[in-house]
Amino acid sequence: MSEQPSIFDILGPIMIGPSSSHTAGASRIGYIARQLLHDEPKKAVITLYNSFAKTHKGHGTDKAIIGGILGFGPDDERIRDSHELAARGGLEWEFKFVGDFVRFHSNTARVKLEGKHGGTVEVVGASLGGGRIRIQEIEGFTVDFNAQLPTLVIIAEDIPGSIQKISGAIAEKKGNIANMFVARNENFANMIIELDEHADKETVEKIAALPWVKFVRRVEPMLEGSSRYEK
Amino acid sequence: MEFNFLSDIVEYCRREKKDMAQAMLEYEMRNKRLTREQVYTGLKRTLFVMEESVEQGLTQQVISPSGMLNNWAKTILQCKVDTLGPALKKATARAIAVGEVNACMGKIAAAPTAGSAGILPAVLVTMMEEHAIPRERILEALLVSSAVGLVFAKNSSFAGSEAGCMGETGSAAAMAAGAITYLLGGNEEQILESVGFALKASMGLVCDPVGGLVEEPCTTRNAVGVANAFVSAQMALAGIKSLIPADEVIAATKEVGDLMSPRLKESGQGGLANTKTGREIQKRVFKTTE
């Protein structure tokens, strides 16, 4: 039996309006970019494509993405004032607009972040409707995950045995891999590992310490419904 | 635990000697491994957000960034004329209130979508006030409406881009009709009849938002969806049958949605969006907000 929808998918999401795709989904893309940066962002360059580019103002897409970059969930009322709050917090940002880019989904954003401690990250995400999103590109790698499960994003040198070492580190702490995707790009491999439970700090540090691993990040689901049950 | 059709849920209720709210509680607890308290915590939060969004729209200054919506809920509430008594007027204002709050980047429960978020809150708040129904029962009514929405989502679509406004305010009106019927003592069959009536009244409704924004005509269609829900529940509670069973009506909405031109499904290019005035508004809105 496949995963059944929750009644709260039907009775929600609880979100800041006006649009689940152009507002709620947009904020989640910003939020995922923040998690991948793993630092307090000081600079953001955001490119909005297609429908996002054309109708962002009327839907508050620009406020929602900045809100996500600041760490606000899709139901956080501070989204409305995110530009003022970002300016006060010292975030510099710039929006670019590409009206027609057929290769991308109609609601796509590219978010480039620079952190206070010098890190950078570049993410492309699409908003699919109902607040659901798909991350399509990280650091130039084509990826495909929806951030509904706790996810590890790893970029490593493409050496033999790397997958075993990484999955071994996860299994050591009794982590259970739900899905795993690997993409190769010349000398590097990108791994997207979806887990049943959050990976603990120790596991992440262990993977990060492997000499051929360039980048490890945890992405936690930012679903409105997930906070609702107080699990 | 899997419910694919409303008839599955009715069958489950009969077999387990439960009502539809209990069936959906069971469904959520089993599938998501939650306790009753956890599900009810979620339902309470949903109802709270619904009530807050109604309250905000009725009390705060709400002018959408485009200027298309301008404190209409309050204007309706202050109107001296009642077409059918104060209850209908207040219910109308409540639906509009949520639409205005949504357009102004306020917090709403998208039940089932942001564009149709006014119908359930308006209906539930009105039921609480007019029939002095306790909150616990209202939470049960939310469970009943989720049954309708679940089956609709599986066999048709909530997306305006797939099923037009029929999938948004139509499904919301059906969910609300089921809730009203349940709250006033209707049995499972009557809940399904009310769902059938509400969906038949919305059959083929296009999604043609001016400027592609969730404002015009979405907001006033929410208010009409409230009236649809009450009328549909009234017929069902009287024992009138919807000749075409609710599950078949849902299947028909899928067929009709598929047959509708893409221009009439959330493209912002057909119907009202494509009228002379609609196009003028679009030009003005995107010039002033750019």
Interface residues (C-beta under 8 A of the other chain):
Chain A: M1 Q4 P5 S6 I7 F8 D9 I10 L11 G12 P13 I14 M15 I16 G17 P18 S19 S20 T23 A24 S51 K54 T55 K57 G58 H59 G60 K63 D75 E77 I79 R80 G129 G130 G131 G225 R228 Y229 E230 K231
Chain B: M1 E2 M24 Y27 E28 N31 K32 L34 Q38 V39 T41 G42 L43 R45 T46 V49 P65 S66 V101 N102 A103 C104 M105 G106 K107 I108 A109 A110 A111 P112 T113 A114 G115 A117 L120 L142 L143 S145 S146 G149 L150 A153 K154 F158 A159 S161 M175 G211 G212 L213 V214 E215 V285 F286 T289 E290
